């Protein structure tokens, strides 16, 4: 295993941490009142992902046990267009 997501969050904090480093982001700054399974640090396997919705207060995402960590094989689709940050707006190659 390798530690990809050591996300520690105060129950009413909006800050996210990955491997102990604060994630700098310009969205999703609403307080996270329910960290769910991420209340304690999480260690991901090679092909696992911890998914967060952009509307963190009401998103149904990996914080909830019935969704949990998502294996790469279950992720379909690809990015075509990047909107944010506006300085990088455009087609993703």
N, C-alpha and C positions, 0 to 999 in steps of 0.2 A: 504494500500500500504506500501511497504517498499523500502527504497532506496538501491538498489544494485549497481547502476552504476552512480555515480556522476562524469562523465568523463568530465573534463575540459581540453581543449587542445588549446594551442596557434596554430594559423592556420598553422605555419610552424614548429611545434614541433613534435617529435616522441614519446613523453612521454604520457602514458595513466594513468589515475587515476580512481580508484574504491573506492567509499566512502571516497574520499579525500586522499587516500594513493596511492603513485606512484607504478605502477605495474612494478616489476623487470622482464625483459624478455631479452633473448639473440637473438631475431629475430624480424623482423618487425620494424626495427629501421629507416626506411625511413621516411622522414618528411611527416606528414599528411597535405596536402595542402587544402583538402576539408573535414572538419569534418562533413558536412551535418547536419542531425538533432541533432547530438551530440555537436553542437556548444554551446548549453546550457546544463546544467545538466539534466539527464534523470532519472526518477524514474520508476522502473520496478514493475509489479504486481508479485504475487507469482510464477506463471508458465510462465513468459516471459523471453526471453533472447535477449541480444544485441550481434549479431554475427559480428565478424570481420574476413576478409580474411587475410591470412598470407602475401600476397603481397599487403600491405595497399594502395599503391599509385594507383593501378589499380583494386583492388578487388571491386566487386559489392556486397555490404553487407548491414547491418542494418543502415548504415549512410544514405542511400538513401530512400526517402519516399515511393517509390513503393515496397520496401522490408520491411523496418522498423523493429519494434520489432517482434520477432517470438515466438509464443506460443508453449509450450512443445508438444502439440498434433501434431504439424506439423514437428517435428524433428524425423526422422527415422534413424535407424542404431545404431551401437554401436562400441565402440573402441575395437579393437582386438590387435593391435600392437602399442607400443609406441616407437618412434624413438629418440626423444629429450626430455630431455637432454640425451646424450649418457650414462651417469652414471645410467640411469633408463631404458635403452633400453631393450625391451622384450615384452612378452605376458602380456596383461592386464587381471587381474582376476576379 
